[in-house]
Amino acid sequence: MRQLDAQGAFEHPWMRAAFRDVPRDAFAPDTVWVWHPDDDRYHPVARADDDQRWAALVHHPTEPVVTQVDDGRPVHADGTGRLPTSSLSAADAVLTTLAATDPAPGSRVLHIGTGTGYDSALLCERVGHANLTTVEIDRTLADAARARLLGLGYRPHVVCADGERGHAPGAPYDRVLCTASLSRVPAAWIAQSAPGARIVTPWKSTLQPAGLAVLTVGADRRVAGGRFGMPLTFMDLRGQRRTDNPLPRVYTPQRWAESRSSTSPSRRASSTTSMPASPSASSCPVSTRPVRPHLMPPPPGGCPRTLPGPTCAPGRRTSGATATWPPRPSGRTRGGWRRAARRCSTSA
Ligand SMILES: C[S@@+](CC[C@H](N)C(=O)[O-])C[C@H]1O[C@@H](n2cnc3c(N)ncnc32)[C@H](O)[C@@H]1O
């Protein structure tokens, strides 16, 4: 909580109280999953085997914990997984989306992507459980989340369904919060919102791989408009999973280096000082730490490890710039989600 406080993550007082009162670890399953860069697979970490490691993963303030792989059926014969499909979202990402949603007490909220149920509990603290409908597409996850919530005394309406259709019986909603990424906002969410309602959802496109859309629904409930702001990455909505992103193949580090050295002499001079292209260069400005292919299914033939940019010796880390894919967390600063849009990157 201290680190989140220092980052200014508690933009509204109710968020601090809710965060304090809802036990995050009560929403984590006994087995979580950790990506191993050496074999590019997700391996289980069982609480019973390593309680301390499990707790460190669950309580990390800026990292999500993968709670399901391959839609609940790990694809590899040894029980390891390929694609993360649900998570306990990173605490700072949860707070970012809650701050952007900012429901009032009594607001009617539609939440898509229940996952573990953690952010549903936080929302219950604010709006009251009778006002929250939370939709999860995966039956096992929905049942587990409902049981956890009930166990702590929260009784929101937990629906197992495709959240892209919204949930008409609970409409109209004052807030729609989606905690999975999309590139197309479903029309149903707009139609089921009250005029002036707010829709908050992680959003991405091929050229903009991470963002948070904060939209206001029009009076006629046919359109919604607003800002597509800060870099924020979540797992994709099941129906909008992208099987590939061509960018890392088109702009390889090699092509980047070539393009830098084949331009004008002055450009060439600056590129050799600021952008060492050799893996053994000693003054590398960026990190190539292993990247979890966390949020996007790998393309056929493997998962791209780096975004276009210079390469450098493995293990070197610097803050700020990153050559990772998807963008890695870089922290959050005081000043709320609007101002954080300029500098915050986090993942869930
Ligand atoms: C990043 S996880 C959300 C985690 C949640 N914020 C938490 O901390 O527990 C995204 C969740 O969205 C769910 N999901 C994906 N597509 C969905 C859809 N079309 N409708 C409802 N839920 C969906 C996934 O099964 C997954 O559990």
The ligand as an SDF file (V2000), in Angstrom:
LIG
                    3D

 27 29  0  0  0  0  0  0  0  0999 V2000
   -7.6190   -9.6300  -17.0420 C   0  0  0  0  0  0  0  0  0  0  0  0
   -8.8530  -10.7460  -16.5130 S   0  0  0  0  0  0  0  0  0  0  0  0
   -9.7660   -9.7420  -15.3720 C   0  0  0  0  0  0  0  0  0  0  0  0
   -9.2450   -9.8500  -14.0250 C   0  0  0  0  0  0  0  0  0  0  0  0
   -9.9820   -9.1110  -12.9590 C   0  0  0  0  0  0  0  0  0  0  0  0
   -9.8560   -7.6910  -13.1450 N   0  0  0  0  0  0  0  0  0  0  0  0
   -9.3680   -9.5290  -11.6470 C   0  0  0  0  0  0  0  0  0  0  0  0
   -8.5120   -8.8200  -11.1230 O   0  0  0  0  0  0  0  0  0  0  0  0
   -9.7180  -10.6020  -11.1790 O   0  0  0  0  0  0  0  0  0  0  0  0
   -9.9780  -10.7130  -17.8800 C   0  0  0  0  0  0  0  0  0  0  0  0
  -11.1750  -11.6060  -17.6540 C   0  0  0  0  0  0  0  0  0  0  0  0
  -12.1160  -11.3290  -18.6860 O   0  0  0  0  0  0  0  0  0  0  0  0
  -12.7610  -12.5270  -19.0070 C   0  0  0  0  0  0  0  0  0  0  0  0
  -13.3850  -12.3600  -20.3240 N   0  0  0  0  0  0  0  0  0  0  0  0
  -12.7880  -12.4120  -21.5320 C   0  0  0  0  0  0  0  0  0  0  0  0
  -13.6840  -12.2090  -22.5040 N   0  0  0  0  0  0  0  0  0  0  0  0
  -14.8610  -12.0190  -21.8900 C   0  0  0  0  0  0  0  0  0  0  0  0
  -16.1750  -11.7680  -22.3710 C   0  0  0  0  0  0  0  0  0  0  0  0
  -16.4320  -11.6850  -23.6780 N   0  0  0  0  0  0  0  0  0  0  0  0
  -17.1620  -11.6230  -21.4690 N   0  0  0  0  0  0  0  0  0  0  0  0
  -16.9190  -11.7120  -20.1400 C   0  0  0  0  0  0  0  0  0  0  0  0
  -15.7080  -11.9670  -19.6410 N   0  0  0  0  0  0  0  0  0  0  0  0
  -14.6880  -12.1120  -20.4990 C   0  0  0  0  0  0  0  0  0  0  0  0
  -11.6540  -13.5520  -18.9660 C   0  0  0  0  0  0  0  0  0  0  0  0
  -12.1590  -14.8650  -18.8490 O   0  0  0  0  0  0  0  0  0  0  0  0
  -10.8620  -13.0860  -17.7530 C   0  0  0  0  0  0  0  0  0  0  0  0
  -11.2810  -13.7290  -16.5990 O   0  0  0  0  0  0  0  0  0  0  0  0
  1  2  1  0
  2  3  1  0
  2 10  1  0
  3  4  1  0
  4  5  1  0
  5  6  1  0
  5  7  1  0
  7  8  2  0
  7  9  1  0
 10 11  1  0
 11 12  1  0
 11 26  1  0
 12 13  1  0
 13 14  1  0
 13 24  1  0
 14 15  1  0
 14 23  1  0
 15 16  2  0
 16 17  1  0
 17 18  1  0
 17 23  2  0
 18 19  1  0
 18 20  2  0
 20 21  1  0
 21 22  2  0
 22 23  1  0
 24 25  1  0
 24 26  1  0
 26 27  1  0
M  CHG  2   2   1   9  -1
M  END
$$$$
